[in-house]
Amino acid sequence: MKIFITGGTGFVGRTLAPALIRSGHGVCILTRSGKGDASGVSWVEGDPAQKGKWQEAVREHEVIINLAGASIFTRWTEEAKKKIRDSRIFTTRNLVEAMEGGKVKTFFSTSAIGYYGFHGDENLTEESPPGADFLSLLARDWEAEAKEAEKKGCRLVVTRFGIVLGEKGGALGQMIPLFRKYLGGPLGSGEQWFSWIHIDDLTRAFLFLLEHPEISGPVNFTAPNPVRNKELAQWLGRIMGRPAFLPAPGFMLKLALGEFGSILLKGQRVLPRKLLEAGFSFTYPEIDRALRQVIRGTGG
């Protein structure tokens, strides 16, 4: 298949694009600043949050994978929240507009488990309702933009990402250096749930869904065994041979990161019901095995 990717040079895209090529697919990546270094990829220059000539290329592809969006890992000023929101809403709107009269049959639009809000220890599946905080409302509106693709006859798969674990960035890219400096530990009480997925399983889930066109709608991209934040910290410390008992005080997180700091002190216990029921098998269903692989890949 011919696959068009936005956000293809980011943390997820750098692993997903080569995997798609190895599976025999043709991949075109939209980039804001010239060609990247991924082998076998074709490139189109443009800003997905702005209308432009790049939209003409969208129509020539059978599958669109939308990974674009400004990072949420920052202090949430009003300006930052606007950037986070606009980058997702306008990119998705422009992609759906570009599908008109084209060859697009499947649209994978990224969302996040933040859609569900915060429910303590409750198990959350694709059928659970949205929350009412900033991330929940953003995800709801983001998914509503993507749903317009169905009116154009496209199959829509909304991939709700958990915290992605991998060697080249993401949450562990920020946590591992702290543990190496003996500064790692749980966030706040550590009781909040941490719903995660290894980047290799995330990539395999995309390939799995390409081969199962009967699956549509929201799909949770999370491992089947979420853990509490303190368990994550304990495993990181154990594997790296570092202490992990000093918590990051909640008030310091809020002071440093504002509203986003408060988000880090909460969490969701999200389960990948649709993937499991469809027969998807996780390579990394348990947090210890996933962490060992990532830490080994980053040099221990």
Phi, psi and omega per residue, in radians:
M1 nan 2.684 3.029
K2 -1.632 2.109 -2.996
I3 -2.109 2.266 3.132
F4 -1.878 2.238 -3.062
I5 -2.149 2.258 2.889
T6 -1.732 2.564 -3.077
G7 1.267 0.367 -3.036
G8 -1.284 -0.206 3.107
T9 -1.722 0.076 3.129
G10 -1.472 -2.997 -3.057
F11 -0.960 -0.882 -3.134
V12 -1.284 -0.775 -3.074
G13 -1.060 -0.592 -3.118
R14 -1.158 -0.383 3.058
T15 -1.681 -0.686 -3.066
L16 -1.193 -0.787 -3.069
A17 -1.023 -0.870 3.105
P18 -1.059 -0.620 3.135
A19 -1.149 -0.679 3.097
L20 -1.124 -0.712 3.130
I21 -1.137 -0.755 3.113
R22 -1.066 -0.472 3.137
S23 -1.505 0.070 3.042
G24 1.684 0.123 -3.136
H25 -1.577 2.657 2.991
G26 -1.572 2.345 -3.037
V27 -2.174 2.277 3.020
C28 -2.116 2.257 -3.115
I29 -1.965 2.314 3.021
L30 -1.474 2.210 -3.117
T31 -2.333 2.566 -3.132
R32 -1.377 -0.367 -2.976
S33 -2.464 1.265 3.038
G34 1.269 -2.911 -3.061
K35 -1.447 2.557 3.014
G36 -1.575 -2.826 -3.064
D37 -1.973 0.228 -3.141
A38 -1.302 2.213 -3.099
S39 -1.277 2.404 3.063
G40 1.433 0.071 -3.104
V41 -1.741 2.489 2.937
S42 -1.704 2.764 -2.978
W43 -2.270 2.521 3.003
V44 -2.252 2.329 -3.111
E45 -1.646 2.389 3.109
G46 2.867 2.896 3.104
D47 -1.819 2.013 -3.056
P48 -1.135 -0.349 3.126
A49 -1.430 -0.081 3.111
Q50 -2.135 2.466 3.062
K51 -1.137 2.628 -3.137
G52 -3.140 -3.070 -3.116
K53 -1.126 -0.393 3.129
W54 -1.000 -0.475 -3.105
Q55 -1.111 -0.450 3.115
E56 -1.120 -0.593 -3.132
A57 -1.202 -0.530 -3.119
V58 -0.990 -0.724 -3.025
R59 -1.131 -0.315 -3.087
E60 -1.570 0.072 -3.078
H61 -2.005 2.637 -3.134
E62 -1.521 -0.476 -3.064
V63 -2.291 2.345 3.024
I64 -2.006 2.306 3.034
I65 -2.095 1.995 -3.081
N66 -1.772 1.868 3.131
L67 -1.950 0.058 -2.988
A68 -1.326 2.604 3.076
G69 2.781 2.397 3.115
A70 -1.102 2.545 -3.107
S71 -1.103 2.460 3.061
I72 -1.571 -0.106 -3.074
F73 -1.458 1.261 -3.139
T74 -2.764 2.972 3.042
R75 -1.220 2.265 -3.044
W76 -1.495 1.358 2.919
T77 -1.306 2.948 3.098
E78 -1.079 -0.652 3.112
E79 -1.128 -0.753 3.138
A80 -1.134 -0.723 3.129
K81 -1.113 -0.667 3.098
K82 -1.119 -0.723 3.125
K83 -1.136 -0.759 3.113
I84 -1.028 -0.785 -3.102
R85 -1.245 -0.899 -3.059
D86 -1.073 -0.671 -3.106
S87 -1.079 -0.546 -3.130
R88 -1.506 -0.812 -3.074
I89 -1.151 -0.870 -3.065
F90 -1.233 -0.645 3.084
T91 -1.062 -0.826 -3.119
T92 -1.137 -0.737 3.120
R93 -1.066 -0.755 -3.129
N94 -1.175 -0.643 3.101
L95 -1.136 -0.795 -3.135
V96 -1.094 -0.721 3.100
E97 -1.046 -0.696 -3.081
A98 -1.228 -0.303 -3.123
M99 -1.261 -0.333 -3.039
E100 -0.945 2.160 3.079
G101 1.269 0.196 -3.088
G102 -1.791 -2.848 -3.060
K103 -1.734 0.032 -2.994
V104 -1.139 2.215 3.119
K105 -1.946 -0.516 -3.086
T106 -2.335 2.349 3.119
F107 -2.141 1.960 3.000
F108 -1.645 1.953 -3.129
S109 -1.990 2.115 -3.117
T110 -1.198 2.475 2.944
S111 -2.403 -2.751 -3.089
A112 -2.633 2.742 3.129
I113 -1.213 -0.158 2.994
G114 -1.025 -0.295 3.073
Y115 -0.884 -0.633 -2.991
Y116 -1.424 -0.232 -3.038
G117 1.252 -2.720 -3.004
F118 -2.063 2.179 -3.022
H119 -2.293 0.427 3.109
G120 1.068 -2.181 -3.080
D121 -1.600 0.067 -3.091
E122 -1.150 2.363 3.032
N123 -1.294 2.243 -3.106
L124 -1.973 2.309 3.078
T125 -2.147 -3.101 -3.114
E126 -1.047 -0.331 -3.130
E127 -1.533 -0.139 -3.094
S128 -1.233 2.569 -3.076
P129 -1.337 2.874 3.118
P130 -1.335 2.804 3.063
G131 -1.543 -2.791 -3.064
A132 -2.354 0.177 3.102
D133 -1.523 -3.108 -3.069
F134 -1.005 -0.870 -3.111
L135 -1.129 -0.667 3.129
S136 -1.110 -0.827 -3.128
L137 -1.154 -0.659 3.078
L138 -1.074 -0.862 -3.130
A139 -1.071 -0.705 3.124
R140 -1.056 -0.838 -3.124
D141 -1.194 -0.649 3.104
W142 -1.059 -0.814 3.140
E143 -1.185 -0.573 3.106
A144 -1.124 -0.671 3.068
E145 -1.095 -0.753 -3.135
A146 -1.132 -0.601 -3.088
K147 -1.101 -0.378 3.083
E148 -1.064 -0.379 3.132
A149 -1.123 -0.500 3.134
E150 -1.113 -0.509 3.115
K151 -1.204 -0.296 3.111
K152 -1.710 0.195 3.094
G153 1.463 0.244 -3.125
C154 -1.570 2.535 2.899
R155 -1.320 2.222 -3.141
L156 -1.909 2.221 2.997
V157 -2.103 2.046 3.117
V158 -1.686 1.920 -3.071
T159 -1.617 1.837 -3.130
R160 -1.543 1.768 -3.066
F161 -1.306 2.387 2.826
G162 -1.475 -2.877 3.090
I163 -1.280 2.086 -3.050
V164 -1.537 2.216 -3.141
L165 -1.823 2.188 3.129
G166 -2.834 3.045 -3.029
E167 -1.409 -0.363 -2.921
K168 -1.834 0.265 -3.138
G169 2.632 -2.559 -3.141
G170 1.213 -2.827 -3.071
A171 -1.055 -0.734 -3.108
L172 -1.206 -0.455 3.076
G173 -1.067 -0.445 3.087
Q174 -1.649 -0.497 -3.062
M175 -1.448 -0.731 -3.039
I176 -1.034 -0.776 3.107
P177 -1.033 -0.589 3.109
L178 -1.168 -0.729 3.117
F179 -1.147 -0.645 3.110
R180 -1.083 -0.510 -3.138
K181 -1.651 0.241 3.128
Y182 1.110 0.550 -3.123
L183 -2.021 0.168 -3.067
G184 -1.500 2.742 3.092
G185 3.010 3.105 3.122
P186 -1.191 2.809 3.087
L187 -1.679 2.127 -3.119
G188 1.062 -2.289 -3.134
S189 -1.234 -0.427 -3.081
G190 1.374 0.023 -3.100
E191 -1.443 -0.254 -3.100
Q192 -1.190 2.557 -3.107
W193 -1.340 2.534 -3.129
F194 -2.151 1.820 -3.135
S195 -1.701 2.067 -2.899
W196 -2.279 2.951 2.985
I197 -2.686 2.408 3.066
H198 -1.261 2.473 -3.054
I199 -1.089 -0.500 3.091
D200 -1.179 -0.683 3.086
D201 -1.215 -0.635 3.074
L202 -1.057 -0.781 3.128
T203 -1.104 -0.762 3.130
R204 -1.146 -0.537 3.113
A205 -1.158 -0.686 3.059
F206 -1.064 -0.814 3.137
L207 -1.094 -0.683 3.113
F208 -1.076 -0.776 -3.111
L209 -1.241 -0.512 3.033
L210 -1.085 -0.567 -3.110
E211 -1.555 -0.066 -3.121
H212 -2.227 1.325 -3.072
P213 -1.149 -0.188 3.117
E214 -1.315 -0.226 -3.130
I215 -1.615 2.232 3.118
S216 -2.558 3.104 -3.126
G217 1.382 -2.855 -3.120
P218 -1.212 2.434 3.082
V219 -2.376 2.117 3.119
N220 -1.309 2.125 3.054
F221 -1.709 1.362 3.098
T222 -2.429 2.691 3.039
A223 -1.216 2.751 -3.084
P224 -1.308 -0.106 -3.084
N225 -2.250 1.379 3.043
P226 -1.094 2.733 -3.129
V227 -2.263 2.848 3.013
R228 -1.351 2.702 -3.088
N229 -1.003 -0.657 -3.128
K230 -1.180 -0.547 3.096
E231 -1.203 -0.693 3.061
L232 -1.007 -0.844 -3.122
A233 -1.099 -0.697 3.138
Q234 -1.102 -0.746 3.130
W235 -1.169 -0.730 3.101
L236 -1.042 -0.813 3.130
G237 -1.081 -0.759 -3.127
R238 -1.097 -0.793 -3.088
I239 -1.218 -0.627 -3.093
M240 -1.591 -0.067 -3.128
G241 1.186 0.672 -3.108
R242 -2.224 2.665 3.042
P243 -1.191 2.645 -3.119
A244 -2.498 0.632 -3.041
F245 -1.880 -0.120 -3.119
L246 -1.611 1.893 -3.102
P247 -1.306 2.637 2.984
A248 -1.412 2.004 -3.071
P249 -0.998 2.387 -3.109
G250 -1.017 -0.675 -3.093
F251 -1.164 -0.519 3.119
M252 -1.245 -0.678 3.093
L253 -1.095 -0.759 3.132
K254 -1.142 -0.665 3.135
L255 -1.151 -0.722 -3.079
A256 -1.357 -0.667 -2.987
L257 -2.045 -0.012 3.107
G258 1.120 -2.350 -3.097
E259 -1.022 -0.654 3.127
F260 -1.124 -0.590 3.072
G261 -1.065 -0.656 3.095
S262 -1.133 -0.639 3.131
I263 -1.087 -0.682 -3.112
L264 -1.152 -0.346 -3.122
L265 -1.568 -0.030 3.081
K266 -2.002 -2.967 3.127
G267 3.113 3.072 3.109
Q268 -2.303 2.531 3.073
R269 -1.811 1.550 -2.958
V270 -1.859 2.353 -3.113
L271 -2.009 2.504 -3.108
P272 -1.530 1.106 -3.000
R273 -1.000 -0.824 -3.061
K274 -1.108 -0.762 3.132
L275 -1.098 -0.774 -3.122
L276 -1.133 -0.763 -3.124
E277 -1.170 -0.452 3.111
A278 -1.455 -0.109 3.087
G279 1.699 0.221 3.108
F280 -1.217 2.369 -3.130
S281 -1.936 2.161 -3.129
F282 -1.444 2.327 3.024
T283 -1.291 -0.572 -3.110
Y284 -2.180 1.358 3.133
P285 -1.421 -0.330 -3.085
E286 -1.998 2.517 -3.022
I287 -1.139 -0.623 -3.079
D288 -1.132 -0.756 3.139
R289 -1.149 -0.703 3.125
A290 -1.093 -0.785 -3.120
L291 -1.158 -0.698 3.126
R292 -1.039 -0.748 -3.133
Q293 -1.116 -0.799 -3.096
V294 -1.152 -0.796 -3.099
I295 -1.156 -0.658 3.071
R296 -1.076 -0.694 -3.137
G297 -1.240 -0.374 3.136
T298 -1.706 0.098 3.083
G299 1.732 0.227 3.048
G300 1.488 nan nan
